[in-house]
Amino acid sequence: MGAHIVNGQFQSDKYPTCPPGKVPLSVKDKRAQPFLWGFAQAHREVDAEFSDDLETALRAAGYVPPHGICYQCQPAAMGMTVAHVQPVPLCSKCGRPCSGGHWVEP
């Protein structure tokens, strides 16, 4: 434990040219894709163009994002909640975040 901590900061051994404190993630890494998708959603308010481009790159790499539909757009989904996702994704139908949560199709 601690093998990746150099001078108090994370340092990748696989990617030694990656600056200290940075974590290299690839849009092609199937294990990283859900986290990168979540980051794109969380970062949208800061930089929507970045989020759009990251989503595009993830889709191009084969990632299929969760399908969120807000209760307002699909009232029949009420009570069928599979999961609440944080951060709350935008509704794939109306494009707005749903204050009541999202129904996420598997």
C-alpha positions in Angstrom: 0.0 0.0 0.0 1.2 3.5 -0.8 3.2 2.3 -3.9 1.5 5.0 -6.0 2.1 7.9 -3.5 5.2 9.9 -4.4 6.0 13.0 -2.4 2.4 12.9 -1.0 0.7 12.7 -4.4 -0.7 10.0 -6.5 1.7 8.9 -9.3 0.8 6.4 -12.0 3.4 3.7 -12.5 1.8 2.6 -15.8 1.8 6.2 -17.1 4.9 7.8 -15.5 4.6 10.9 -17.7 1.2 11.7 -16.2 1.7 14.7 -13.9 1.6 13.9 -10.1 -1.9 14.2 -8.7 -3.6 13.3 -12.0 -5.3 10.0 -12.7 -5.1 8.8 -16.3 -8.4 7.5 -17.6 -9.3 6.3 -21.1 -12.7 6.6 -22.7 -11.9 3.2 -24.1 -11.6 1.6 -20.7 -14.9 -0.2 -20.0 -14.4 0.1 -16.3 -13.8 3.9 -16.4 -16.6 4.7 -18.8 -19.4 4.9 -16.3 -17.3 7.2 -14.1 -16.4 9.4 -17.0 -20.0 9.6 -18.1 -20.9 10.7 -14.5 -18.2 13.3 -14.6 -19.5 14.7 -17.8 -23.0 15.0 -16.2 -21.5 16.7 -13.1 -19.3 19.0 -15.1 -22.0 20.2 -17.5 -22.9 23.4 -15.5 -19.2 24.4 -15.6 -18.5 23.6 -19.3 -21.3 22.2 -21.4 -19.1 21.9 -24.5 -16.6 19.7 -22.6 -19.4 17.5 -21.3 -20.9 17.1 -24.8 -17.5 16.3 -26.3 -16.7 13.7 -23.5 -20.1 12.1 -24.0 -19.5 11.9 -27.8 -16.1 10.3 -27.3 -17.5 7.8 -24.8 -20.3 6.8 -27.3 -17.7 6.5 -30.1 -15.8 4.1 -27.8 -18.8 1.9 -27.5 -20.3 3.1 -24.2 -24.0 2.9 -23.9 -25.1 5.5 -21.3 -27.9 4.8 -18.8 -31.3 5.9 -20.2 -32.9 8.4 -17.8 -36.5 9.6 -18.2 -37.9 12.0 -15.8 -41.2 11.3 -14.1 -42.8 14.4 -15.7 -42.2 13.1 -19.2 -43.2 9.5 -18.3 -45.6 9.5 -15.4 -46.1 5.7 -15.8 -42.6 5.3 -14.6 -43.7 6.5 -11.1 -43.1 3.6 -8.7 -40.9 1.8 -11.2 -37.7 3.4 -10.1 -34.7 1.1 -10.7 -32.1 3.6 -9.4 -31.5 7.2 -8.5 -28.3 8.3 -10.1 -26.1 11.0 -8.6 -25.5 13.4 -10.2 -29.0 13.3 -11.6 -28.7 12.9 -15.4 -30.6 15.0 -17.9 -33.9 13.5 -19.1 -33.3 11.9 -22.5 -36.7 13.1 -23.6 -37.0 16.7 -22.4 -33.3 17.4 -21.8 -33.8 18.9 -18.3 -32.8 17.5 -14.9 -35.7 16.0 -13.0 -36.1 17.3 -9.5 -38.0 14.2 -8.5 -35.3 11.8 -9.7 -35.1 9.6 -12.8 -36.3 6.2 -13.8 -33.2 4.5 -15.2 -33.8 1.7 -17.7 -31.2 -1.1 -17.5 
